[in-house]
Amino acid sequence: MTRFKLLFLALLLSLSAPVAAMAQIAPETAQDRVVGATSAPLTLTVYLSTTCPHCARWHMDVYPLIESKYVDRGLLRVVYRDLPTSPQRVAMAGAVIARCAPESRYEDVMAALFRDQSRMRAQGDVDAWLAAGGTAGGLDAGTITTCLANQGNFAEIEAMATQAMYDGIQGTPTFFLNGNRIDADDLEAFDAAAQPLLAGR
């Protein structure tokens, strides 16, 4: 996504802030990556960036607790959406690799990218970072190269990011539980949002 487009979208959002605040997130599509039982009563929609340190912390430290308590027990399905952050081209490449892997291996790729994110930032070796992520998802070197050479894959990520910004999502990670924005920065905060919904069903 170009800097001009980002600035333009940010301007649109600032001019229509009251509308954006009331907007509903976009309905689920085939482009979303979904984990968990389709019959789960709760749906957590998560906007992440593969280069976002806060996203890495959440996915490594908080999500496993939510997964064990809710996803593994059939109470929660998780819908992942991409909103690339700086450096955006690198974040988009990470998202492309995750989406080139089989959907059942999506979380494996994301876990590898988040685990190695700080080292990638320190060493600047983006290629090794992407290769490790792809390998975690079962992709060979040729498939990784082909995925990254396909500009249509990047266009798909850019389209999702544009939709997210129109929906009023301005940062990552951002969480929605059954369509309502929540705080899920730790298990206690997620419990506070989830338990009343489960009690009332």
C-alpha positions in Angstrom: 0.0 0.0 0.0 1.5 3.4 -1.0 2.2 6.1 1.5 -0.2 8.4 -0.4 -3.1 5.9 -0.2 -2.5 5.4 3.6 -2.5 9.1 4.2 -5.7 9.5 2.1 -7.4 6.7 3.9 -6.4 8.2 7.3 -7.8 11.5 6.2 -11.1 9.9 5.2 -11.3 8.2 8.6 -10.6 11.4 10.5 -13.2 13.2 8.6 -15.8 10.5 9.2 -14.7 9.5 12.7 -18.3 9.4 14.2 -19.5 7.2 11.4 -16.4 4.9 11.6 -16.9 4.5 15.4 -20.4 3.1 14.8 -19.5 1.0 11.8 -19.7 -2.8 11.9 -16.8 -4.9 10.8 -17.0 -6.4 7.4 -18.8 -9.8 7.1 -16.6 -12.9 7.1 -15.2 -13.8 3.6 -13.2 -16.6 2.0 -10.1 -14.5 2.4 -10.3 -14.7 6.2 -8.3 -17.4 8.0 -10.5 -19.2 10.5 -9.5 -21.5 13.4 -12.0 -23.3 15.7 -15.4 -25.1 15.4 -18.0 -23.5 13.2 -20.6 -24.3 15.9 -18.7 -22.2 18.5 -21.0 -19.6 20.2 -18.2 -17.0 20.2 -16.3 -15.5 17.3 -13.1 -13.5 17.9 -12.1 -11.4 14.9 -8.5 -10.4 15.2 -6.7 -7.8 13.1 -2.9 -8.5 13.1 0.3 -7.5 11.3 3.2 -9.9 11.0 5.6 -7.0 11.8 3.7 -5.7 14.9 5.5 -6.4 18.2 2.3 -6.1 20.2 0.7 -8.7 17.9 3.7 -11.0 18.4 3.4 -10.7 22.2 -0.3 -11.4 22.0 0.0 -14.4 19.7 2.9 -16.0 21.7 1.8 -15.2 25.3 -2.0 -14.5 25.4 -3.5 -16.5 22.5 -2.3 -19.9 23.8 -4.2 -19.3 27.0 -7.4 -18.3 25.1 -6.9 -21.2 22.7 -6.7 -23.7 25.6 -9.6 -22.3 27.5 -12.0 -21.5 24.7 -11.0 -22.7 21.2 -10.0 -26.3 22.2 -13.3 -26.6 24.1 -15.4 -25.6 21.1 -16.5 -22.3 22.6 -14.6 -20.0 20.3 -13.7 -19.6 16.7 -11.0 -17.1 15.7 -11.1 -15.1 12.4 -7.8 -13.6 11.4 -7.5 -10.5 9.3 -4.4 -8.7 8.0 -3.7 -5.0 8.5 0.0 -4.6 7.6 2.0 -2.1 9.7 5.5 -0.7 9.3 7.5 -1.8 7.4 4.4 -2.5 5.3 6.0 -4.3 2.4 7.7 -6.7 4.8 4.4 -7.2 6.8 2.6 -7.8 3.5 5.2 -10.4 2.5 4.7 -12.2 5.8 0.9 -12.2 5.3 1.3 -13.6 1.8 3.5 -16.5 3.0 1.0 -17.3 5.7 -1.9 -17.3 3.2 0.1 -19.4 0.7 0.3 -22.2 3.2 -2.6 -24.6 3.6 -5.3 -23.0 5.8 -4.7 -25.7 8.4 -1.1 -24.5 8.7 -1.8 -20.8 8.8 -1.2 -20.5 12.6 2.0 -22.5 12.2 3.4 -19.8 9.8 2.2 -16.9 12.0 3.7 -18.5 15.1 7.1 -18.8 13.3 6.9 -15.3 12.0 6.0 -13.8 15.4 8.6 -15.9 17.2 11.4 -14.7 14.9 10.1 -11.2 14.4 12.5 -9.5 16.9 15.5 -11.3 15.4 14.5 -10.2 11.9 14.2 -6.6 13.0 17.6 -6.8 14.7 19.4 -8.5 11.8 17.4 -7.2 8.9 17.3 -10.6 7.2 13.8 -10.6 5.8 14.4 -13.4 3.4 15.5 -15.8 6.2 12.4 -14.8 8.2 10.0 -15.4 5.4 11.7 -18.7 4.6 11.4 -19.9 8.2 7.7 -19.0 8.2 7.1 -20.8 4.9 8.9 -23.9 6.1 6.8 -23.9 9.3 3.7 -24.0 6.9 5.1 -26.9 4.8 6.2 -24.7 1.9 9.3 -25.5 -0.1 11.7 -22.8 -1.4 10.2 -22.8 -4.9 6.7 -22.3 -3.6 7.8 -19.5 -1.3 9.5 -17.7 -4.3 6.4 -18.2 -6.5 4.1 -16.9 -3.8 6.2 -13.7 -3.3 6.5 -13.1 -7.0 2.7 -13.1 -7.5 1.6 -9.5 -7.2 -2.0 -10.7 -7.0 -1.3 -12.0 -3.5 -0.1 -8.6 -2.4 -3.1 -7.0 -4.0 -5.4 -9.3 -1.9 -3.7 -8.2 1.3 -3.9 -4.6 0.3 -7.6 -4.9 -0.4 -8.2 -6.4 3.0 -6.2 -3.6 4.7 -8.2 -1.0 2.8 -11.5 -2.6 4.0 -10.2 -2.7 7.5 -9.4 1.0 7.5 -12.8 1.8 6.0 -14.3 -0.2 8.9 -12.4 2.1 11.3 -9.6 -0.3 12.3 -6.6 2.0 12.8 -4.1 -0.2 14.6 -3.0 -3.7 15.5 -3.8 -5.9 17.3 -7.5 -5.0 17.3 -10.2 -7.5 18.6 -13.9 -7.9 18.1 -15.9 -10.5 20.0 -19.2 -11.4 18.3 -19.0 -8.1 16.4 -18.2 -5.8 19.4 -14.8 -4.3 20.0 -13.1 -5.6 23.1 -9.9 -5.6 25.0 -8.1 -9.0 24.7 -4.6 -7.9 25.7 -4.6 -10.6 28.4 -6.7 -13.6 29.4 -8.4 -11.7 32.2 -9.7 -9.0 29.8 -10.9 -11.6 27.3 -12.7 -13.5 30.1 -14.4 -10.3 31.1 -15.9 -10.0 27.6 -16.5 -13.7 26.9 -18.0 -15.0 30.1 -21.2 -12.9 30.1 -21.9 -13.9 26.6 -21.5 -17.6 27.4 -23.6 -17.2 30.6 -26.4 -15.6 28.6 -26.7 -18.2 25.8 
